[in-house]
Amino acid sequence: SVQKKLHNAGFYAEVNLGGDTLNKKIRNAELLHYNFICVVGAEEQAEISVNVRCRDDIGTKAKGQTVPLDVFIAQLNEISSSKSLSSKLSV
């Protein structure tokens, strides 16, 4: 459902439902240089939110911030419309 909402908002999103561990999935996404990695577990699914890891936050390998999905999409729209070179989320 997260992928569908992101696509409907005009953004590219992939889902990794493979058998790798969560850490391996996150590491693979980092190696592919995705701007944002959205992790959705049981907690996020219940809250309709995403745990966001941002490529521009160098050195933060810990759990990212949990953001309601609608707020995250609004922040992505803001970054996209500003045409900024930085992709850090506003908190």
SEFIZA-3560 file (N, C-alpha, C; in Angstrom, 3 decimals):
REM SEFIZA-3560
<numar><xx>0.825</xx><yy>-1.198</yy><zz>0.000</zz><atom>N</atom></numar>
<numar><xx>0.000</xx><yy>0.000</yy><zz>0.000</zz><atom>CA</atom></numar>
<numar><xx>0.870</xx><yy>1.262</yy><zz>0.000</zz><atom>C</atom></numar>
<numar><xx>2.036</xx><yy>1.205</yy><zz>0.647</zz><atom>N</atom></numar>
<numar><xx>2.946</xx><yy>2.362</yy><zz>0.655</zz><atom>CA</atom></numar>
<numar><xx>3.443</xx><yy>2.631</yy><zz>-0.757</zz><atom>C</atom></numar>
<numar><xx>3.840</xx><yy>1.582</yy><zz>-1.453</zz><atom>N</atom></numar>
<numar><xx>4.319</xx><yy>1.750</yy><zz>-2.823</zz><atom>CA</atom></numar>
<numar><xx>3.229</xx><yy>2.356</yy><zz>-3.703</zz><atom>C</atom></numar>
<numar><xx>2.017</xx><yy>1.882</yy><zz>-3.563</zz><atom>N</atom></numar>
<numar><xx>0.906</xx><yy>2.383</yy><zz>-4.381</zz><atom>CA</atom></numar>
<numar><xx>0.666</xx><yy>3.866</yy><zz>-4.111</zz><atom>C</atom></numar>
<numar><xx>0.679</xx><yy>4.269</yy><zz>-2.830</zz><atom>N</atom></numar>
<numar><xx>0.464</xx><yy>5.681</yy><zz>-2.494</zz><atom>CA</atom></numar>
<numar><xx>1.592</xx><yy>6.556</yy><zz>-3.028</zz><atom>C</atom></numar>
<numar><xx>2.833</xx><yy>6.066</yy><zz>-2.961</zz><atom>N</atom></numar>
<numar><xx>3.957</xx><yy>6.831</yy><zz>-3.495</zz><atom>CA</atom></numar>
<numar><xx>3.854</xx><yy>6.962</yy><zz>-5.008</zz><atom>C</atom></numar>
<numar><xx>3.490</xx><yy>5.880</yy><zz>-5.682</zz><atom>N</atom></numar>
<numar><xx>3.308</xx><yy>5.924</yy><zz>-7.141</zz><atom>CA</atom></numar>
<numar><xx>2.183</xx><yy>6.879</yy><zz>-7.526</zz><atom>C</atom></numar>
<numar><xx>1.085</xx><yy>6.831</yy><zz>-6.782</zz><atom>N</atom></numar>
<numar><xx>-0.040</xx><yy>7.724</yy><zz>-7.059</zz><atom>CA</atom></numar>
<numar><xx>0.332</xx><yy>9.190</yy><zz>-6.867</zz><atom>C</atom></numar>
<numar><xx>1.310</xx><yy>9.440</yy><zz>-5.991</zz><atom>N</atom></numar>
<numar><xx>1.772</xx><yy>10.809</yy><zz>-5.759</zz><atom>CA</atom></numar>
<numar><xx>2.827</xx><yy>11.225</yy><zz>-6.786</zz><atom>C</atom></numar>
<numar><xx>3.211</xx><yy>10.299</yy><zz>-7.674</zz><atom>N</atom></numar>
<numar><xx>4.150</xx><yy>10.629</yy><zz>-8.740</zz><atom>CA</atom></numar>
<numar><xx>5.596</xx><yy>10.285</yy><zz>-8.453</zz><atom>C</atom></numar>
<numar><xx>5.842</xx><yy>9.442</yy><zz>-7.472</zz><atom>N</atom></numar>
<numar><xx>7.206</xx><yy>9.063</yy><zz>-7.112</zz><atom>CA</atom></numar>
<numar><xx>7.477</xx><yy>7.609</yy><zz>-7.469</zz><atom>C</atom></numar>
<numar><xx>8.746</xx><yy>7.313</yy><zz>-7.722</zz><atom>N</atom></numar>
<numar><xx>9.178</xx><yy>5.953</yy><zz>-8.005</zz><atom>CA</atom></numar>
<numar><xx>9.418</xx><yy>5.242</yy><zz>-6.683</zz><atom>C</atom></numar>
<numar><xx>8.917</xx><yy>4.032</yy><zz>-6.557</zz><atom>N</atom></numar>
<numar><xx>9.105</xx><yy>3.251</yy><zz>-5.333</zz><atom>CA</atom></numar>
<numar><xx>9.206</xx><yy>1.777</yy><zz>-5.685</zz><atom>C</atom></numar>
<numar><xx>10.100</xx><yy>1.091</yy><zz>-5.007</zz><atom>N</atom></numar>
<numar><xx>10.247</xx><yy>-0.358</yy><zz>-5.140</zz><atom>CA</atom></numar>
<numar><xx>9.960</xx><yy>-1.001</yy><zz>-3.798</zz><atom>C</atom></numar>
<numar><xx>9.523</xx><yy>-2.238</yy><zz>-3.838</zz><atom>N</atom></numar>
<numar><xx>9.277</xx><yy>-3.001</yy><zz>-2.622</zz><atom>CA</atom></numar>
<numar><xx>10.152</xx><yy>-4.239</yy><zz>-2.654</zz><atom>C</atom></numar>
<numar><xx>10.802</xx><yy>-4.533</yy><zz>-1.541</zz><atom>N</atom></numar>
<numar><xx>11.624</xx><yy>-5.730</yy><zz>-1.431</zz><atom>CA</atom></numar>
<numar><xx>10.953</xx><yy>-6.666</yy><zz>-0.430</zz><atom>C</atom></numar>
<numar><xx>10.281</xx><yy>-7.671</yy><zz>-0.945</zz><atom>N</atom></numar>
<numar><xx>9.605</xx><yy>-8.648</yy><zz>-0.101</zz><atom>CA</atom></numar>
<numar><xx>10.353</xx><yy>-9.980</yy><zz>-0.086</zz><atom>C</atom></numar>
<numar><xx>11.634</xx><yy>-9.948</yy><zz>-0.465</zz><atom>N</atom></numar>
<numar><xx>12.445</xx><yy>-11.153</yy><zz>-0.528</zz><atom>CA</atom></numar>
<numar><xx>12.733</xx><yy>-11.743</yy><zz>0.839</zz><atom>C</atom></numar>
<numar><xx>13.469</xx><yy>-12.823</yy><zz>0.834</zz><atom>N</atom></numar>
<numar><xx>13.747</xx><yy>-13.562</yy><zz>2.059</zz><atom>CA</atom></numar>
<numar><xx>14.958</xx><yy>-13.087</yy><zz>2.835</zz><atom>C</atom></numar>
<numar><xx>15.633</xx><yy>-12.032</yy><zz>2.377</zz><atom>N</atom></numar>
<numar><xx>16.801</xx><yy>-11.525</yy><zz>3.097</zz><atom>CA</atom></numar>
<numar><xx>16.386</xx><yy>-10.944</yy><zz>4.443</zz><atom>C</atom></numar>
<numar><xx>17.377</xx><yy>-10.812</yy><zz>5.324</zz><atom>N</atom></numar>
<numar><xx>17.108</xx><yy>-10.170</yy><zz>6.604</zz><atom>CA</atom></numar>
<numar><xx>16.872</xx><yy>-8.682</yy><zz>6.374</zz><atom>C</atom></numar>
<numar><xx>16.269</xx><yy>-8.023</yy><zz>7.333</zz><atom>N</atom></numar>
<numar><xx>15.992</xx><yy>-6.594</yy><zz>7.222</zz><atom>CA</atom></numar>
<numar><xx>17.285</xx><yy>-5.811</yy><zz>7.032</zz><atom>C</atom></numar>
<numar><xx>18.320</xx><yy>-6.162</yy><zz>7.798</zz><atom>N</atom></numar>
<numar><xx>19.606</xx><yy>-5.466</yy><zz>7.664</zz><atom>CA</atom></numar>
<numar><xx>20.195</xx><yy>-5.627</yy><zz>6.268</zz><atom>C</atom></numar>
<numar><xx>20.065</xx><yy>-6.800</yy><zz>5.680</zz><atom>N</atom></numar>
<numar><xx>20.574</xx><yy>-7.047</yy><zz>4.328</zz><atom>CA</atom></numar>
<numar><xx>19.780</xx><yy>-6.239</yy><zz>3.301</zz><atom>C</atom></numar>
<numar><xx>18.464</xx><yy>-6.158</yy><zz>3.471</zz><atom>N</atom></numar>
<numar><xx>17.634</xx><yy>-5.372</yy><zz>2.557</zz><atom>CA</atom></numar>
<numar><xx>18.022</xx><yy>-3.899</yy><zz>2.617</zz><atom>C</atom></numar>
<numar><xx>18.251</xx><yy>-3.385</yy><zz>3.826</zz><atom>N</atom></numar>
<numar><xx>18.642</xx><yy>-1.990</yy><zz>3.992</zz><atom>CA</atom></numar>
<numar><xx>20.009</xx><yy>-1.761</yy><zz>3.376</zz><atom>C</atom></numar>
<numar><xx>20.936</xx><yy>-2.663</yy><zz>3.600</zz><atom>N</atom></numar>
<numar><xx>22.286</xx><yy>-2.532</yy><zz>3.036</zz><atom>CA</atom></numar>
<numar><xx>22.239</xx><yy>-2.543</yy><zz>1.512</zz><atom>C</atom></numar>
<numar><xx>21.445</xx><yy>-3.429</yy><zz>0.917</zz><atom>N</atom></numar>
<numar><xx>21.311</xx><yy>-3.466</yy><zz>-0.541</zz><atom>CA</atom></numar>
<numar><xx>20.751</xx><yy>-2.159</yy><zz>-1.082</zz><atom>C</atom></numar>
<numar><xx>19.770</xx><yy>-1.587</yy><zz>-0.389</zz><atom>N</atom></numar>
<numar><xx>19.198</xx><yy>-0.312</yy><zz>-0.815</zz><atom>CA</atom></numar>
<numar><xx>20.234</xx><yy>0.805</yy><zz>-0.708</zz><atom>C</atom></numar>
<numar><xx>21.067</xx><yy>0.767</yy><zz>0.324</zz><atom>N</atom></numar>
<numar><xx>22.135</xx><yy>1.767</yy><zz>0.463</zz><atom>CA</atom></numar>
<numar><xx>23.136</xx><yy>1.648</yy><zz>-0.677</zz><atom>C</atom></numar>
<numar><xx>23.468</xx><yy>0.428</yy><zz>-1.061</zz><atom>N</atom></numar>
<numar><xx>24.417</xx><yy>0.217</yy><zz>-2.160</zz><atom>CA</atom></numar>
<numar><xx>23.846</xx><yy>0.687</yy><zz>-3.493</zz><atom>C</atom></numar>
<numar><xx>22.525</xx><yy>0.659</yy><zz>-3.628</zz><atom>N</atom></numar>
<numar><xx>21.870</xx><yy>1.133</yy><zz>-4.844</zz><atom>CA</atom></numar>
<numar><xx>21.690</xx><yy>2.653</yy><zz>-4.839</zz><atom>C</atom></numar>
<numar><xx>22.108</xx><yy>3.301</yy><zz>-3.756</zz><atom>N</atom></numar>
<numar><xx>22.089</xx><yy>4.765</yy><zz>-3.610</zz><atom>CA</atom></numar>
<numar><xx>20.690</xx><yy>5.366</yy><zz>-3.730</zz><atom>C</atom></numar>
<numar><xx>19.708</xx><yy>4.702</yy><zz>-3.132</zz><atom>N</atom></numar>
<numar><xx>18.371</xx><yy>5.288</yy><zz>-3.081</zz><atom>CA</atom></numar>
<numar><xx>18.423</xx><yy>6.516</yy><zz>-2.180</zz><atom>C</atom></numar>
<numar><xx>17.683</xx><yy>7.564</yy><zz>-2.549</zz><atom>N</atom></numar>
<numar><xx>17.650</xx><yy>8.772</yy><zz>-1.724</zz><atom>CA</atom></numar>
<numar><xx>17.003</xx><yy>8.506</yy><zz>-0.376</zz><atom>C</atom></numar>
<numar><xx>15.915</xx><yy>7.744</yy><zz>-0.388</zz><atom>N</atom></numar>
<numar><xx>15.206</xx><yy>7.420</yy><zz>0.839</zz><atom>CA</atom></numar>
<numar><xx>14.930</xx><yy>5.931</yy><zz>0.887</zz><atom>C</atom></numar>
<numar><xx>15.091</xx><yy>5.359</yy><zz>2.061</zz><atom>N</atom></numar>
<numar><xx>14.735</xx><yy>3.964</yy><zz>2.291</zz><atom>CA</atom></numar>
<numar><xx>13.623</xx><yy>3.998</yy><zz>3.330</zz><atom>C</atom></numar>
<numar><xx>12.474</xx><yy>3.488</yy><zz>2.959</zz><atom>N</atom></numar>
<numar><xx>11.321</xx><yy>3.447</yy><zz>3.856</zz><atom>CA</atom></numar>
<numar><xx>11.160</xx><yy>2.030</yy><zz>4.369</zz><atom>C</atom></numar>
<numar><xx>11.299</xx><yy>1.872</yy><zz>5.669</zz><atom>N</atom></numar>
<numar><xx>11.141</xx><yy>0.565</yy><zz>6.290</zz><atom>CA</atom></numar>
<numar><xx>9.761</xx><yy>0.523</yy><zz>6.927</zz><atom>C</atom></numar>
<numar><xx>9.013</xx><yy>-0.514</yy><zz>6.593</zz><atom>N</atom></numar>
<numar><xx>7.655</xx><yy>-0.662</yy><zz>7.134</zz><atom>CA</atom></numar>
<numar><xx>7.573</xx><yy>-1.999</yy><zz>7.848</zz><atom>C</atom></numar>
<numar><xx>7.462</xx><yy>-1.933</yy><zz>9.160</zz><atom>N</atom></numar>
<numar><xx>7.273</xx><yy>-3.117</yy><zz>9.982</zz><atom>CA</atom></numar>
<numar><xx>5.865</xx><yy>-3.115</yy><zz>10.553</zz><atom>C</atom></numar>
<numar><xx>5.642</xx><yy>-3.967</yy><zz>11.526</zz><atom>N</atom></numar>
<numar><xx>4.313</xx><yy>-4.077</yy><zz>12.132</zz><atom>CA</atom></numar>
<numar><xx>3.899</xx><yy>-2.768</yy><zz>12.794</zz><atom>C</atom></numar>
<numar><xx>4.841</xx><yy>-2.121</yy><zz>13.480</zz><atom>N</atom></numar>
<numar><xx>4.538</xx><yy>-0.854</yy><zz>14.163</zz><atom>CA</atom></numar>
<numar><xx>4.145</xx><yy>0.228</yy><zz>13.151</zz><atom>C</atom></numar>
<numar><xx>4.929</xx><yy>0.341</yy><zz>12.086</zz><atom>N</atom></numar>
<numar><xx>4.649</xx><yy>1.345</yy><zz>11.060</zz><atom>CA</atom></numar>
<numar><xx>3.347</xx><yy>1.033</yy><zz>10.320</zz><atom>C</atom></numar>
<numar><xx>3.112</xx><yy>-0.233</yy><zz>10.071</zz><atom>N</atom></numar>
<numar><xx>1.891</xx><yy>-0.630</yy><zz>9.367</zz><atom>CA</atom></numar>
<numar><xx>0.655</xx><yy>-0.259</yy><zz>10.180</zz><atom>C</atom></numar>
<numar><xx>0.717</xx><yy>-0.472</yy><zz>11.482</zz><atom>N</atom></numar>
<numar><xx>-0.424</xx><yy>-0.148</yy><zz>12.342</zz><atom>CA</atom></numar>
<numar><xx>-0.675</xx><yy>1.359</yy><zz>12.397</zz><atom>C</atom></numar>
<numar><xx>0.411</xx><yy>2.147</yy><zz>12.330</zz><atom>N</atom></numar>
<numar><xx>0.293</xx><yy>3.610</yy><zz>12.425</zz><atom>CA</atom></numar>
<numar><xx>0.156</xx><yy>4.294</yy><zz>11.059</zz><atom>C</atom></numar>
<numar><xx>0.202</xx><yy>3.511</yy><zz>9.976</zz><atom>N</atom></numar>
<numar><xx>0.217</xx><yy>4.036</yy><zz>8.600</zz><atom>CA</atom></numar>
<numar><xx>1.339</xx><yy>5.072</yy><zz>8.478</zz><atom>C</atom></numar>
<numar><xx>2.539</xx><yy>4.614</yy><zz>8.803</zz><atom>N</atom></numar>
<numar><xx>3.709</xx><yy>5.477</yy><zz>8.759</zz><atom>CA</atom></numar>
<numar><xx>4.867</xx><yy>4.704</yy><zz>8.131</zz><atom>C</atom></numar>
<numar><xx>5.977</xx><yy>5.395</yy><zz>7.929</zz><atom>N</atom></numar>
<numar><xx>7.183</xx><yy>4.766</yy><zz>7.400</zz><atom>CA</atom></numar>
<numar><xx>8.367</xx><yy>5.199</yy><zz>8.253</zz><atom>C</atom></numar>
<numar><xx>9.320</xx><yy>4.305</yy><zz>8.401</zz><atom>N</atom></numar>
<numar><xx>10.563</xx><yy>4.626</yy><zz>9.075</zz><atom>CA</atom></numar>
<numar><xx>11.543</xx><yy>5.016</yy><zz>7.973</zz><atom>C</atom></numar>
<numar><xx>11.961</xx><yy>6.263</yy><zz>7.961</zz><atom>N</atom></numar>
<numar><xx>12.715</xx><yy>6.808</yy><zz>6.838</zz><atom>CA</atom></numar>
<numar><xx>14.196</xx><yy>6.903</yy><zz>7.164</zz><atom>C</atom></numar>
<numar><xx>15.001</xx><yy>6.389</yy><zz>6.250</zz><atom>N</atom></numar>
<numar><xx>16.456</xx><yy>6.564</yy><zz>6.295</zz><atom>CA</atom></numar>
<numar><xx>16.822</xx><yy>7.368</yy><zz>5.058</zz><atom>C</atom></numar>
<numar><xx>17.542</xx><yy>8.455</yy><zz>5.270</zz><atom>N</atom></numar>
<numar><xx>17.860</xx><yy>9.375</yy><zz>4.190</zz><atom>CA</atom></numar>
<numar><xx>19.329</xx><yy>9.242</yy><zz>3.798</zz><atom>C</atom></numar>
<numar><xx>19.589</xx><yy>9.184</yy><zz>2.498</zz><atom>N</atom></numar>
<numar><xx>20.952</xx><yy>9.046</yy><zz>1.989</zz><atom>CA</atom></numar>
<numar><xx>21.830</xx><yy>10.229</yy><zz>2.391</zz><atom>C</atom></numar>
<numar><xx>21.258</xx><yy>11.433</yy><zz>2.506</zz><atom>N</atom></numar>
<numar><xx>22.045</xx><yy>12.621</yy><zz>2.824</zz><atom>CA</atom></numar>
<numar><xx>22.395</xx><yy>12.742</yy><zz>4.305</zz><atom>C</atom></numar>
<numar><xx>21.819</xx><yy>11.905</yy><zz>5.155</zz><atom>N</atom></numar>
<numar><xx>22.183</xx><yy>11.911</yy><zz>6.573</zz><atom>CA</atom></numar>
<numar><xx>23.345</xx><yy>10.946</yy><zz>6.774</zz><atom>C</atom></numar>
<numar><xx>24.540</xx><yy>11.416</yy><zz>6.435</zz><atom>N</atom></numar>
<numar><xx>25.737</xx><yy>10.572</yy><zz>6.479</zz><atom>CA</atom></numar>
<numar><xx>26.037</xx><yy>10.177</yy><zz>7.914</zz><atom>C</atom></numar>
<numar><xx>26.347</xx><yy>8.896</yy><zz>8.101</zz><atom>N</atom></numar>
<numar><xx>26.733</xx><yy>8.401</yy><zz>9.411</zz><atom>CA</atom></numar>
<numar><xx>25.583</xx><yy>7.904</yy><zz>10.264</zz><atom>C</atom></numar>
<numar><xx>24.358</xx><yy>8.045</yy><zz>9.831</zz><atom>N</atom></numar>
<numar><xx>23.237</xx><yy>7.552</yy><zz>10.629</zz><atom>CA</atom></numar>
<numar><xx>22.840</xx><yy>6.174</yy><zz>10.126</zz><atom>C</atom></numar>
<numar><xx>23.368</xx><yy>5.193</yy><zz>10.763</zz><atom>N</atom></numar>
<numar><xx>23.042</xx><yy>3.811</yy><zz>10.398</zz><atom>CA</atom></numar>
<numar><xx>21.977</xx><yy>3.234</yy><zz>11.325</zz><atom>C</atom></numar>
<numar><xx>21.602</xx><yy>4.014</yy><zz>12.328</zz><atom>N</atom></numar>
<numar><xx>20.599</xx><yy>3.555</yy><zz>13.275</zz><atom>CA</atom></numar>
<numar><xx>19.209</xx><yy>3.710</yy><zz>12.674</zz><atom>C</atom></numar>
<numar><xx>18.224</xx><yy>3.281</yy><zz>13.429</zz><atom>N</atom></numar>
<numar><xx>16.835</xx><yy>3.413</yy><zz>12.995</zz><atom>CA</atom></numar>
<numar><xx>16.534</xx><yy>4.876</yy><zz>12.726</zz><atom>C</atom></numar>
<numar><xx>15.901</xx><yy>5.129</yy><zz>11.588</zz><atom>N</atom></numar>
<numar><xx>15.548</xx><yy>6.492</yy><zz>11.217</zz><atom>CA</atom></numar>
<numar><xx>14.321</xx><yy>6.970</yy><zz>11.963</zz><atom>C</atom></numar>
<numar><xx>13.807</xx><yy>8.104</yy><zz>11.537</zz><atom>N</atom></numar>
<numar><xx>12.624</xx><yy>8.656</yy><zz>12.183</zz><atom>CA</atom></numar>
<numar><xx>11.367</xx><yy>8.079</yy><zz>11.560</zz><atom>C</atom></numar>
<numar><xx>10.355</xx><yy>7.844</yy><zz>12.378</zz><atom>N</atom></numar>
<numar><xx>9.081</xx><yy>7.353</yy><zz>11.885</zz><atom>CA</atom></numar>
<numar><xx>8.195</xx><yy>8.553</yy><zz>11.571</zz><atom>C</atom></numar>
<numar><xx>7.664</xx><yy>8.564</yy><zz>10.352</zz><atom>N</atom></numar>
<numar><xx>6.883</xx><yy>9.689</yy><zz>9.855</zz><atom>CA</atom></numar>
<numar><xx>5.570</xx><yy>9.146</yy><zz>9.298</zz><atom>C</atom></numar>
<numar><xx>4.448</xx><yy>9.804</yy><zz>9.611</zz><atom>N</atom></numar>
<numar><xx>3.180</xx><yy>9.388</yy><zz>8.974</zz><atom>CA</atom></numar>
<numar><xx>3.333</xx><yy>9.451</yy><zz>7.449</zz><atom>C</atom></numar>
<numar><xx>2.769</xx><yy>8.497</yy><zz>6.753</zz><atom>N</atom></numar>
<numar><xx>2.953</xx><yy>8.381</yy><zz>5.308</zz><atom>CA</atom></numar>
<numar><xx>2.520</xx><yy>9.649</yy><zz>4.571</zz><atom>C</atom></numar>
<numar><xx>1.407</xx><yy>10.228</yy><zz>4.951</zz><atom>N</atom></numar>
<numar><xx>0.931</xx><yy>11.445</yy><zz>4.280</zz><atom>CA</atom></numar>
<numar><xx>1.900</xx><yy>12.610</yy><zz>4.477</zz><atom>C</atom></numar>
<numar><xx>2.493</xx><yy>12.707</yy><zz>5.657</zz><atom>N</atom></numar>
<numar><xx>3.480</xx><yy>13.760</yy><zz>5.937</zz><atom>CA</atom></numar>
<numar><xx>4.732</xx><yy>13.517</yy><zz>5.104</zz><atom>C</atom></numar>
<numar><xx>5.160</xx><yy>12.268</yy><zz>4.991</zz><atom>N</atom></numar>
<numar><xx>6.339</xx><yy>11.928</yy><zz>4.197</zz><atom>CA</atom></numar>
<numar><xx>6.118</xx><yy>12.300</yy><zz>2.734</zz><atom>C</atom></numar>
<numar><xx>4.954</xx><yy>11.995</yy><zz>2.194</zz><atom>N</atom></numar>
<numar><xx>4.656</xx><yy>12.340</yy><zz>0.800</zz><atom>CA</atom></numar>
<numar><xx>4.649</xx><yy>13.860</yy><zz>0.619</zz><atom>C</atom></numar>
<numar><xx>4.097</xx><yy>14.577</yy><zz>1.580</zz><atom>N</atom></numar>
<numar><xx>4.104</xx><yy>16.047</yy><zz>1.513</zz><atom>CA</atom></numar>
<numar><xx>5.538</xx><yy>16.580</yy><zz>1.536</zz><atom>C</atom></numar>
<numar><xx>6.408</xx><yy>15.988</yy><zz>2.355</zz><atom>N</atom></numar>
<numar><xx>7.806</xx><yy>16.408</yy><zz>2.416</zz><atom>CA</atom></numar>
<numar><xx>8.521</xx><yy>16.104</yy><zz>1.106</zz><atom>C</atom></numar>
<numar><xx>8.213</xx><yy>14.960</yy><zz>0.491</zz><atom>N</atom></numar>
<numar><xx>8.808</xx><yy>14.631</yy><zz>-0.804</zz><atom>CA</atom></numar>
<numar><xx>8.363</xx><yy>15.630</yy><zz>-1.867</zz><atom>C</atom></numar>
<numar><xx>7.101</xx><yy>16.011</yy><zz>-1.839</zz><atom>N</atom></numar>
<numar><xx>6.599</xx><yy>17.016</yy><zz>-2.787</zz><atom>CA</atom></numar>
<numar><xx>7.312</xx><yy>18.347</yy><zz>-2.596</zz><atom>C</atom></numar>
<numar><xx>7.559</xx><yy>18.720</yy><zz>-1.342</zz><atom>N</atom></numar>
<numar><xx>8.257</xx><yy>19.972</yy><zz>-1.041</zz><atom>CA</atom></numar>
<numar><xx>9.691</xx><yy>19.933</yy><zz>-1.576</zz><atom>C</atom></numar>
<numar><xx>10.384</xx><yy>18.820</yy><zz>-1.363</zz><atom>N</atom></numar>
<numar><xx>11.755</xx><yy>18.669</yy><zz>-1.860</zz><atom>CA</atom></numar>
<numar><xx>11.762</xx><yy>18.716</yy><zz>-3.385</zz><atom>C</atom></numar>
<numar><xx>10.808</xx><yy>18.027</yy><zz>-3.996</zz><atom>N</atom></numar>
<numar><xx>10.725</xx><yy>17.972</yy><zz>-5.449</zz><atom>CA</atom></numar>
<numar><xx>10.446</xx><yy>19.349</yy><zz>-6.058</zz><atom>C</atom></numar>
<numar><xx>9.530</xx><yy>20.075</yy><zz>-5.467</zz><atom>N</atom></numar>
<numar><xx>9.171</xx><yy>21.385</yy><zz>-6.024</zz><atom>CA</atom></numar>
<numar><xx>10.246</xx><yy>22.439</yy><zz>-5.790</zz><atom>C</atom></numar>
<numar><xx>11.041</xx><yy>22.261</yy><zz>-4.737</zz><atom>N</atom></numar>
<numar><xx>12.091</xx><yy>23.248</yy><zz>-4.454</zz><atom>CA</atom></numar>
<numar><xx>13.321</xx><yy>23.032</yy><zz>-5.335</zz><atom>C</atom></numar>
<numar><xx>13.433</xx><yy>21.855</yy><zz>-5.946</zz><atom>N</atom></numar>
<numar><xx>14.561</xx><yy>21.492</yy><zz>-6.797</zz><atom>CA</atom></numar>
<numar><xx>15.894</xx><yy>21.640</yy><zz>-6.070</zz><atom>C</atom></numar>
<numar><xx>15.859</xx><yy>21.361</yy><zz>-4.771</zz><atom>N</atom></numar>
<numar><xx>17.037</xx><yy>21.451</yy><zz>-3.929</zz><atom>CA</atom></numar>
<numar><xx>17.979</xx><yy>20.292</yy><zz>-4.204</zz><atom>C</atom></numar>
<numar><xx>19.269</xx><yy>20.525</yy><zz>-4.033</zz><atom>N</atom></numar>
<numar><xx>20.243</xx><yy>19.447</yy><zz>-4.185</zz><atom>CA</atom></numar>
<numar><xx>20.290</xx><yy>18.566</yy><zz>-2.948</zz><atom>C</atom></numar>
<numar><xx>19.819</xx><yy>19.066</yy><zz>-1.838</zz><atom>N</atom></numar>
<numar><xx>19.774</xx><yy>18.309</yy><zz>-0.600</zz><atom>CA</atom></numar>
<numar><xx>18.433</xx><yy>17.600</yy><zz>-0.505</zz><atom>C</atom></numar>
<numar><xx>18.468</xx><yy>16.370</yy><zz>-0.048</zz><atom>N</atom></numar>
<numar><xx>17.211</xx><yy>15.623</yy><zz>0.087</zz><atom>CA</atom></numar>
<numar><xx>16.894</xx><yy>15.319</yy><zz>1.542</zz><atom>C</atom></numar>
<numar><xx>17.367</xx><yy>16.180</yy><zz>2.449</zz><atom>N</atom></numar>
<numar><xx>17.047</xx><yy>15.978</yy><zz>3.847</zz><atom>CA</atom></numar>
<numar><xx>15.603</xx><yy>16.356</yy><zz>4.115</zz><atom>C</atom></numar>
<numar><xx>14.962</xx><yy>15.558</yy><zz>4.964</zz><atom>N</atom></numar>
<numar><xx>13.575</xx><yy>15.818</yy><zz>5.314</zz><atom>CA</atom></numar>
<numar><xx>13.506</xx><yy>16.907</yy><zz>6.374</zz><atom>C</atom></numar>
<numar><xx>12.461</xx><yy>17.724</yy><zz>6.301</zz><atom>N</atom></numar>
<numar><xx>12.230</xx><yy>18.690</yy><zz>7.363</zz><atom>CA</atom></numar>
<numar><xx>11.503</xx><yy>17.972</yy><zz>8.479</zz><atom>C</atom></numar>
<numar><xx>11.930</xx><yy>18.200</yy><zz>9.693</zz><atom>N</atom></numar>
<numar><xx>11.361</xx><yy>17.482</yy><zz>10.829</zz><atom>CA</atom></numar>
<numar><xx>10.255</xx><yy>18.283</yy><zz>11.446</zz><atom>C</atom></numar>
//
